[in-house]
Amino acid sequence: MPLTVHSPPHLRETAHLLESQYSTELNGHLFATSGSTGAPKWIHHRQEGLDACADLVNAHFDANSSDKAGLVLPSFHAGGFMAEYRALRAGYETVRYIGKWDPFTFHRFLTAERITLVSLVPTQLHDLVSHGLRGPASLRVALLGGAALPAPLAKQAIALDWPVIASYGMTETAGLVACSPTCSHSASSTLQTLAGWDLRINAEELIEIRGDGLFTGVIEGGRYQKRTNEWHLSSDRGAWHDGALTILGRQDDQLKILGELVNLAQLRNALAISLSPASTTIIAQPDKRRGYRLIPVIEGELTPSLEAVLTSFNENRPGFARLEAARAVPAFPRTALGKIDFPSLRHNLGEGK
């Protein structure tokens, strides 16, 4: 089949150039991604690989022709494309949500269309549960991806009958390779590997992945490099506990502050739990003396009660892991997939890159 290039609007010119350059050399699909950090790169998947990815997820969730998927993620992203492609493979109907994102309108869409399967990002789930909107009776799987699902948000969603399933995957795997148990819809942070994928943890605690759905190659810096190792080394840290996978964060979340290692992902999660239901994050700003300064950022108003919780949060931390004075923004800048746009957030706060 011919080469299809999927790209966000700001990279379409580059996508057209790549399509012209590689159309006779490659077939299948190219997806633009920067992962969680770095400049854009293009992940190449063979059609057979995407077939394998779709079939494994469909089998895991027993998806069949009686299902109906609600599409809300952008189709240029691997997660959005695969949500639609899985339906094509299994022969069930899809309906796309049209218009600007609005939790009330989207909730009415899910209910009216009697949607059974939907893929969301945590930001969208937050918007739904923060307004007290309950999971529609028809919905049996709300698959969360694109970013880590905060435990407080998962608990709030479950209390409102949302059948949330946390997932772990990446563009290199064209979707999830592990997810939370489907039997209990719990807020557990442990994940089970999907049949058809192999995961292992190396000596540096990094997750390595093997499976027929792995990407074929990558275009970066203007050059195509074919994957030669059957195992893909990710930048994600993980651990096994009684046969279940726990995601510990990214390799680049490990910061040296005053000579001590600080796990930024764990610190962000701890702050989110302490300040729930407020939306929070932490930006790490390079500092010549300390290594980094840790700046908490609150979405919305920084109230006296939140400041009191922050003070208590700091009192229970060692000096190297304590936070600076909190900042507040009306709304976090976000990417098309709902992730916090950290470069834009730093710019808005006047903290540079």
URHU-V977887 format. One record per residue. PSI is psi in radians with two decimals (999 if undefined). BURIAL is 1 if it has 16 or more other C-alpha atoms within 10 Angstrom, else 0. Layout:
psi=PSI burial=BURIAL
psi=PSI burial=BURIAL
This chain:
psi=2.73 burial=0
psi=2.91 burial=0
psi=2.26 burial=1
psi=2.23 burial=1
psi=2.18 burial=1
psi=2.19 burial=1
psi=2.64 burial=1
psi=2.86 burial=0
psi=-0.69 burial=0
psi=-0.15 burial=0
psi=0.23 burial=0
psi=-0.60 burial=0
psi=-0.77 burial=0
psi=-0.68 burial=0
psi=-0.75 burial=1
psi=-0.69 burial=0
psi=-0.72 burial=0
psi=-0.68 burial=1
psi=-0.72 burial=1
psi=-0.70 burial=0
psi=-0.65 burial=0
psi=0.08 burial=0
psi=-0.52 burial=0
psi=-0.27 burial=0
psi=-0.62 burial=0
psi=2.69 burial=1
psi=2.97 burial=1
psi=-2.35 burial=1
psi=2.48 burial=1
psi=2.27 burial=1
psi=2.30 burial=1
psi=2.39 burial=1
psi=2.63 burial=1
psi=0.15 burial=0
psi=-2.45 burial=0
psi=-0.26 burial=0
psi=2.86 burial=0
psi=3.06 burial=0
psi=2.79 burial=0
psi=2.50 burial=0
psi=2.97 burial=1
psi=2.09 burial=1
psi=2.23 burial=1
psi=2.21 burial=1
psi=2.37 burial=1
psi=2.72 burial=1
psi=-0.70 burial=1
psi=-0.59 burial=0
psi=-0.73 burial=1
psi=-0.64 burial=1
psi=-0.78 burial=1
psi=-0.77 burial=1
psi=-0.83 burial=1
psi=-0.78 burial=1
psi=-0.64 burial=1
psi=-0.73 burial=1
psi=-0.74 burial=1
psi=-0.72 burial=1
psi=-0.69 burial=0
psi=-0.68 burial=0
psi=0.19 burial=0
psi=0.69 burial=0
psi=2.39 burial=1
psi=-3.04 burial=1
psi=-0.25 burial=0
psi=-0.16 burial=0
psi=2.90 burial=1
psi=2.09 burial=1
psi=2.35 burial=1
psi=2.17 burial=1
psi=2.16 burial=1
psi=-0.36 burial=1
psi=2.61 burial=1
psi=2.39 burial=0
psi=-0.24 burial=1
psi=-0.27 burial=1
psi=2.53 burial=1
psi=-0.72 burial=1
psi=-0.72 burial=1
psi=-0.73 burial=1
psi=-0.76 burial=1
psi=-0.50 burial=1
psi=-0.67 burial=1
psi=-0.65 burial=1
psi=-0.60 burial=1
psi=-0.67 burial=1
psi=-0.71 burial=1
psi=-0.72 burial=0
psi=-0.67 burial=1
psi=-0.14 burial=1
psi=0.55 burial=0
psi=2.85 burial=1
psi=2.63 burial=1
psi=2.59 burial=1
psi=2.24 burial=0
psi=2.34 burial=0
psi=2.20 burial=0
psi=2.45 burial=0
psi=3.06 burial=0
psi=2.51 burial=0
psi=2.22 burial=0
psi=2.12 burial=0
psi=-0.65 burial=1
psi=-0.78 burial=0
psi=-0.72 burial=0
psi=-0.70 burial=1
psi=-0.71 burial=0
psi=-0.66 burial=0
psi=-0.85 burial=1
psi=-0.75 burial=1
psi=-0.82 burial=1
psi=-0.66 burial=0
psi=-0.08 burial=0
psi=0.92 burial=1
psi=2.40 burial=1
psi=-0.47 burial=1
psi=2.34 burial=1
psi=2.49 burial=1
psi=2.24 burial=1
psi=2.88 burial=1
psi=2.74 burial=1
psi=-0.59 burial=1
psi=-0.74 burial=1
psi=-0.73 burial=1
psi=-0.70 burial=1
psi=-0.78 burial=1
psi=-0.66 burial=0
psi=-0.85 burial=1
psi=-0.48 burial=1
psi=-0.37 burial=0
psi=0.13 burial=0
psi=0.37 burial=0
psi=2.22 burial=1
psi=2.67 burial=0
psi=2.27 burial=1
psi=2.59 burial=1
psi=-0.54 burial=0
psi=-0.39 burial=1
psi=2.19 burial=1
psi=-0.33 burial=1
psi=2.12 burial=1
psi=1.73 burial=1
psi=2.08 burial=1
psi=2.25 burial=1
psi=-3.01 burial=1
psi=-0.46 burial=1
psi=2.87 burial=1
psi=2.49 burial=1
psi=1.92 burial=1
psi=2.42 burial=1
psi=-0.76 burial=1
psi=-0.67 burial=1
psi=-0.72 burial=1
psi=-0.75 burial=1
psi=-0.74 burial=1
psi=-0.73 burial=1
psi=-0.75 burial=1
psi=-0.67 burial=1
psi=-0.41 burial=0
psi=0.32 burial=1
psi=0.43 burial=1
psi=2.18 burial=1
psi=1.19 burial=1
psi=2.42 burial=1
psi=1.96 burial=1
psi=2.50 burial=1
psi=2.78 burial=1
psi=2.20 burial=1
psi=-3.01 burial=1
psi=2.97 burial=1
psi=-0.60 burial=1
psi=-0.37 burial=1
psi=0.08 burial=1
psi=0.78 burial=1
psi=-2.83 burial=1
psi=2.55 burial=1
psi=-0.22 burial=1
psi=2.66 burial=1
psi=2.90 burial=1
psi=2.78 burial=1
psi=2.42 burial=1
psi=-0.21 burial=1
psi=-0.41 burial=0
psi=-0.24 burial=0
psi=0.88 burial=1
psi=2.95 burial=1
psi=0.32 burial=1
psi=2.51 burial=0
psi=-0.02 burial=1
psi=2.56 burial=1
psi=2.68 burial=1
psi=2.41 burial=1
psi=2.37 burial=1
psi=2.49 burial=1
psi=2.39 burial=0
psi=-0.17 burial=0
psi=2.54 burial=1
psi=2.30 burial=0
psi=2.50 burial=1
psi=2.78 burial=1
psi=2.22 burial=1
psi=-3.07 burial=0
psi=-0.40 burial=0
psi=0.20 burial=0
psi=0.27 burial=1
psi=2.49 burial=1
psi=2.27 burial=1
psi=2.50 burial=1
psi=2.42 burial=1
psi=2.44 burial=1
psi=2.84 burial=1
psi=-0.33 burial=1
psi=0.06 burial=1
psi=2.64 burial=1
psi=2.76 burial=1
psi=-0.63 burial=1
psi=-3.11 burial=1
psi=2.48 burial=1
psi=2.07 burial=1
psi=2.32 burial=0
psi=0.48 burial=0
psi=0.11 burial=0
psi=2.49 burial=0
psi=2.27 burial=0
psi=2.09 burial=0
psi=2.46 burial=0
psi=2.27 burial=0
psi=-0.32 burial=0
psi=2.38 burial=0
psi=-0.36 burial=0
psi=2.30 burial=1
psi=2.13 burial=1
psi=1.98 burial=0
psi=3.04 burial=0
psi=0.25 burial=1
psi=2.42 burial=1
psi=2.47 burial=1
psi=3.02 burial=1
psi=2.63 burial=1
psi=2.36 burial=0
psi=1.89 burial=0
psi=0.76 burial=0
psi=0.03 burial=0
psi=2.62 burial=1
psi=2.34 burial=1
psi=2.23 burial=1
psi=2.15 burial=1
psi=-0.14 burial=1
psi=-3.04 burial=1
psi=2.73 burial=1
psi=-0.67 burial=1
psi=0.07 burial=0
psi=-0.11 burial=1
psi=1.95 burial=1
psi=2.51 burial=1
psi=2.02 burial=0
psi=2.08 burial=1
psi=0.64 burial=0
psi=-0.01 burial=0
psi=2.54 burial=0
psi=2.31 burial=0
psi=2.23 burial=1
psi=1.85 burial=1
psi=-0.67 burial=1
psi=-0.76 burial=1
psi=-0.65 burial=0
psi=-0.72 burial=1
psi=-0.72 burial=1
psi=-0.72 burial=1
psi=-0.69 burial=0
psi=-0.71 burial=1
psi=-0.71 burial=1
psi=-0.75 burial=1
psi=-0.66 burial=1
psi=0.08 burial=1
psi=2.38 burial=0
psi=0.20 burial=0
psi=2.55 burial=1
psi=2.22 burial=1
psi=2.85 burial=1
psi=3.12 burial=1
psi=2.28 burial=1
psi=2.46 burial=1
psi=1.95 burial=1
psi=2.15 burial=0
psi=2.45 burial=0
psi=2.27 burial=0
psi=-0.65 burial=0
psi=-0.88 burial=0
psi=-0.44 burial=0
psi=-0.95 burial=1
psi=2.64 burial=1
psi=2.38 burial=1
psi=1.97 burial=1
psi=1.96 burial=1
psi=2.46 burial=1
psi=2.27 burial=1
psi=2.37 burial=1
psi=2.03 burial=1
psi=-2.64 burial=0
psi=2.37 burial=0
psi=1.65 burial=0
psi=2.82 burial=0
psi=-0.62 burial=0
psi=-0.66 burial=0
psi=-0.69 burial=1
psi=-0.64 burial=0
psi=-0.70 burial=0
psi=-0.69 burial=0
psi=-0.70 burial=1
psi=-0.79 burial=0
psi=-0.68 burial=0
psi=-0.77 burial=1
psi=-0.64 burial=0
psi=-0.44 burial=0
psi=0.23 burial=0
psi=2.58 burial=0
psi=2.77 burial=0
psi=-0.70 burial=0
psi=-0.32 burial=1
psi=0.21 burial=1
psi=2.65 burial=1
psi=2.66 burial=1
psi=-3.07 burial=0
psi=2.42 burial=0
psi=2.61 burial=0
psi=2.75 burial=1
psi=2.49 burial=1
psi=2.61 burial=0
psi=-0.70 burial=0
psi=2.48 burial=0
psi=2.31 burial=1
psi=2.45 burial=1
psi=2.71 burial=0
psi=3.07 burial=0
psi=-0.43 burial=0
psi=0.08 burial=1
psi=0.00 burial=1
psi=2.65 burial=1
psi=2.26 burial=1
psi=1.59 burial=0
psi=-0.69 burial=1
psi=-0.74 burial=0
psi=-0.66 burial=1
psi=-0.77 burial=1
psi=-0.72 burial=1
psi=-0.77 burial=0
psi=-0.54 burial=0
psi=-0.05 burial=0
psi=0.51 burial=0
psi=0.13 burial=0
psi=-2.69 burial=0
psi=999 burial=0
